[in-house]
Amino acid sequence: MTPLPKRKHSKGRRNRRRAHDALQSKQLSVCANCGELHLSHCICEHCGHYGGRSILEVER
């Protein structure tokens, strides 16, 4: 036998459970070298800098 609920969950109970499921926006920070937005703790895709150093050579 498969387990089934005995009673229907109310809409309020369902919505309270789903209240935490919304997608969060990504954490963006400003590049100190070029000023573009990039993901925090990641190399800047536009200029290739991270932590004040050039990590990658980016083709323009």
Secondary structure as UniProt FT lines:
FT   HELIX           11..18
FT   TURN            19..20
FT   STRAND          28..30
FT   TURN            32..34
FT   STRAND          37..39
FT   TURN            40..41
FT   TURN            45..47
FT   STRAND          49..50
FT   TURN            51..52
FT   STRAND          53..54
//
